[in-house]
């Protein structure tokens, strides 16, 4: 590992490709929940990527501006899909889905709570990851205010994980906010400041991918060891891909469509469950309908990105008041 200092590249094609791969993995998992358990490791990739991105582009922001940008990025689309689920439940489309005002408000505000299954899942199940992301963003914003966002955030998240091991509680927020998955954000932050050596780049990716495949083939996954069996491979994959791009070897035309999916990864992450629910309702879990469902979810997500997510973000980022220029004042 080599220290990279403060001069950092702000855009990585490899990160966009990994986002697309991560979202697709999660989608495949929800279409094939028993055959492709390792698809859930896409979440671990997301967490490492998120730590890397914040450590790369977020360090020079002001705290409130940083939080405002993150809120615009994640909240509106998440709220739209949450309301869509609630509307579907009211209309009788989702017979197994119920909600009340308290759970709806907590879901919209990214406040963890225990659901009826004993998980810290909001109304949209995938939103549990956003609850953890928002906690990370808040800690990072506090770190910005102290002028040491990476050091402060890494130290705080490590302390929270140690607290989680040291104290048992029935509080949902404390349980989630002390999860050892926070270590994946820390790893991403470190990758924003340290680069893997060139000779280790490809081996890191190969080892990471092989480790994930092995856990799926031999059913080695255990939630208690997720940070090891999925988290460590995720770090290796992200570190290796970043190093490959820094070497100038990330130009394959094959990767461009994956990067396009990466652009729509958030839309895919939030919307694929609707496609999976429809396929499972009408066709069960048969392979061909589910495989076609994954393809439809990806195409649908790209459409949602261009027709909904992108225009919505552009609208919310517009200046609410246009100040006159000095010549007009």
N, C-alpha and C positions, 0 to 999 in steps of 0.2 A: 504493500500500500504506500502511495506517495501523497504527501501533503500538497493541496492545491491552492492554498492561500485564499485571497478574496477575489481574485480575478476568475470569474466563472462564466461559462457559456450559459445563455438563458433559454435556449431552445434545443431540445434533443428529439430527433426523429425516433430514436430507440425507445424513449419514454412513451411516445404516442403509440408505437407498435405494441409495447407491453401493456398499455392501457386497453387496447383492443383485444389482446389475447386474454387479459385478466377478466374483462367483462364477458367475453365469449365462454371462458371456462366456467364462470358462475352460471351463465345461462344453460350450458350443457348439463351442469350438475342438477339444475332444477327440472330439466326435461328427463334426465336419467338419474334420479336421486340414489338409486342403489348400485347401479353399474359404474357410475363415474363420480364417486365421492370426492376424489381429488380435485374435481372442478371447483369445489369450495375454496381451494387454496388460492384462487384468483383474488380473494379478499386480502390474503397475506401479501400478494404482489401489490395490490392497491395501497396498502398501508406503507410499505417500504417506498413505493413511488411517491406517495404523498409527503412523507418525511423529506425525501430528496428534493422535491419541488419547492416545498416551503423553505428549506435551507438554501435553495438556489435563488429564488425570485422574491421571497417574502422578507428577507432580512433587512432590506433598505426601506421598507414601508413604514408609515406611521401606524400606531396600533389601531385606531378607529378606522382608518382607511383600509388597513389589512382585513379587519373583520367585516367591513362593509363589502369588500370585493368577494370575500369567501361566502358571505350570506347571499349575495346576488347570484353567485355561481351555483350554490347547492339548494337553497331553500325553495324558490318559486316552483321549480319543476317537481320537486319532492312533494310540495303541498298540492300541486295539481293532481298528481297520481294518487295521493292519499285521499283527496276529495272524490276522485273517480272511483276508488274502491268503496268508499262510504255510499256513494250514489248507487253503485251496483248492488250493494247490500240492501239498501232501501227498496230498490226495484226488484229484489228477489233473485238477482243473477248469481250472487255468491251466497248460497244457502248456509254455508258453514262459517260465514264471516259475520261477526257482530261487533258493535262498538257502542261506546257511550261518550258523553261530552267530556268527561275527565280524561279518558284515554286519548280522545281525539286531540284535546289541547296539549297534553303532554307529548304526544307524537309530533305535533306541529312545532313545538318548542324544543324538541330534541332532549326531553327530560326522560331518562330511563325509568322504567317501572316493570314490575313483575306481571307477566301475562298469565292466563289461566293454565298454560302448560309449564309454568315455572321458569320461563326464559325472560331475559330482558329485551323482549321484542316489542317494538311499536306496532301500530296497525299494519303498516307495510313492513313485513318481516325483515327485508334487506336494510331497513332503516336503522337497525342496531349498529351497523357499521358507521352510519352517519352520526349517530350519537357519540361514538368514540372519536370520529373525526372532529366534531365540533368541540369536544373537550380539548383535543390536541390544539385546535386553532386558538382557543381562549388562552391556554397556557403559553402558546407561542406569542400571542399578542402582548401578554404581560411581559414576556422576555424582551420583546421589542422595546417596550417602555423603559426597561432597565438598560437597554443598549447592548445586551448580550443574548439575543434570542436563542441561538443554538445551544450555548452552554446552559442557560437557564432552563430551557425546555428539556434538554437531555437529563439534567440533574433532577428536575421536578418529576419527570415521568419515571425515572429510575426509583426515586423515593416513593412514588405512588405504588409501584409494583411491589416494593419491599413491604409497604404498609399492608398491601393485600395479602401477602404471605403471613404477616404477623398478626392480623386481626380478622376475626370472623364476624360477619354482620349480615343481617337480613335486609339491609338497605340496598335497593337495586342500583342506585346511582353509584354508591361506593363500590359495589361489586364490579360494575362495568368499568369505572374509572380507575380501578386498581388491577385490571386485567394485564397479564403478562404480554398480551398482544401490543401493548404500548411500546414494548421493546423494538417492535418492527418500525415504528416511527423514528425511534432513536437511531436505529441502523440506517434508515434513509437520510437522516440529518448528517450522520457521519460520512455517508457516501457523497454528500454535497461538498465535503471538505477534503476527502481522501479518495484517491483514484487507484484502482487495481492495476498492478503492473501488466504490461502488454502480454507477456508470456503466459499470464494466468487467466487472461480474458476468456478465451474459448473453453479451456478446461473448466472454468467456474460455471459457465452456462451448461456445459455437458453434464457435469456432476449434479447441478441443481435440477435439471430436467430429469435425469436418470433417477435421482432420489425421489422425486414426486411420482414418477411412473411406478417405481418399486413399491411405494406405500399403497398405491391403488391396486396393483396386481396381486400383492400378497396381503391386502387388507390390514396394513400395519398402523392405520391411523387410530389414534386415541386422543380425544379432546384434551386430556390432561397434559399431553406432550405436543400439542399443536405447534407451539413456538419452536420446537426442535424439528419435527418431521415435516412441517410445511414452512415455518418461518425462516429457518436457516437456508433451505433451498431457494426460497424467494429472494433472500438477500444475495445469494450467489448469482442467481439469474440476472437480477437488476445490475449488480456490480459488473458482471461480465459483459452485459449488453452495452452499458455505458462506456466501458473500456474499449470495446470493439468500435464504437462510434468515434471515440476520441482518436483512435488509430486511423480513422478515415476509411473504414471498411464497412460502412453502413449505407450502401447505395444500391442494393439489389432491387430491381423493379418488382420482384415478387412481394417485397415488403410494403410497397406503396398502398395496396388495398387494405392491408392490415392497419396501416397508419390512418387510413380513412375511417375504418371501424373505430380506431382509437379516438378520433375526433368526436364520434358519437357514443363513446363508451358510457358516459353517464346516462344518456337516454336509454341505452341498451340495458344498463344495470337496473334502472327503475322500471322499464316497460316489459322486460322479458317474462316476468311472472304472469302477466295478463295473457300472453301467448301460450305459456305453458299450461295455465289453468284451462284455457279453451281447448287445447289439444287433448289434455287428460280427460276432460269432461265428455268430449264427443268420440274420442278414439282410444281412450285408455292409455296404456304405457307402451303400446306397440312401437317397435323400432322405427319403421319408415315414417309414420306420421310425426313421431317425436323429432326425427332428424330433419324432416321438412319444416317442422315447427321452429327449430333452431335457426334455419335459414330465413324463415319468414320473420322471426324476431329481429335478426340482424338487419334485414332490409327495412323493416318497420322502424327500427331505431334510427337508422340513417335518415329516413323520412322525417321522423319526429325531431331529430336534431336540426335539420334544415328548415322545417316548417314551424316548429314550436320553440325549441330550446334556444337556438341562435337568435331569432328575432326577439324573444322575451328578454334575453340578457342584454341585447343591444338597446332595447327600449328602457330597461331599468338603469342602464349605465349613462343614459343621456343626461346632460345637465338640466336640472329642473328650472333654473333661472339663468338666462343668458345675460351676463353683465356687459354693459357697454364698453367698448374700447375707449382708451384715453381720448381719441379724437372725437368720439361721440359724446363724451361726458360734459 
